Amino acid sequence: MSPSVSPITHLFAELEPFQVAHAHEPKPRVGLFATCLVDLIRPSIGFAAAKLIEESGCEVVVPSQTCCGQPAFNSGDRATARALALQAIDAFQGVDYVVAPSGSCAGQLKKHYPELFAGEPDLARRAEAFSEKVYELVSFLVDVRGVSAVKARFDGAVTYHDSCAGLRELGIKTQPRKLLDSVEGLTVCEMKDPDVCCGFGGTFSVKYGEISDAIVSKKIENISASNAPTLLAGDLGCLMNMAGKLQRLGRPVKARHVAEVLAGMGDEPAIGEPARR
């Protein structure tokens, strides 16, 4: 990953209607950090996130953006991670909050940007100021905006996977379950060990394929044992990993991002399914 990576343009263009200011009353200005995977693989998550943020009483803007830098950071390439961090800090300087529909990316933005500039007072202050306004999507809705219920319907049972970064770096556990409890027709069936890793871990799943496969295989057994026909999580990387294994094993469980269900967009094809024509 290099700092010259092409900017996210798909969601930036499509979400332009959300960038209209509401002149009749001041509203918090939220910059949506779309994430690379959402933009390239499943843009519906970005649309769901924008809808939920706007419904919470905020103005949504989508600055031109690139990768959060996590792949470079985790691989030890601090120079590239720093360059990407500075791009993000510059792009989102005019917003009150930065919100990402991913605990993994939000964790990188909030927890790891400041350490990239340790020992450089001016840059460190900018990174700290930026990190203080970063939130994962569902945490932002519940913890910042005080959202306790959504207007959505989803018929059936779901089971929820707690992604590692969101849980361990950002403390996201009760927030998605609180909002899911308000969705009409939905029942949460907890799987065994919902907070145990799915085996993705970004580049970990590539470097240590056999270990990753063993981890996701055990996770799939717990998902199947819950008897819920739908799997939800807050990170697309984890969902793609689990959905791929479910499909290879022929398990009839559909994977969706929690934002899609909370936004009333749960009738779209599940992750890994072909688009409807």
Secondary structure, 3 states (H helix, E strand, C coil): CCCCCCCECHHHHHCHHHHCCCCCCCCCEEEECCCHHHHHHCCHHHHHHHHHHHHCCCEEECCCECCCCHHHHHCCCHHHHHHHHHHHHHHCCCCCEEEECCHHHHHHHHHHHHHHCCCCHHHHHHHHHHHHCEEEHHHHHHHHCCCCCCCCEEEEEEEECCCHHHHHHHCCCHHHHHHHCCCEEEEECCCCCCCCCCCCCCCHHHHCHHHHHHHHHHHHHHHHHCCCCEEEECCHHHHHHHHHHHHHCCCCCEEEEHHHHHCCCCCCCCCCCCCCC
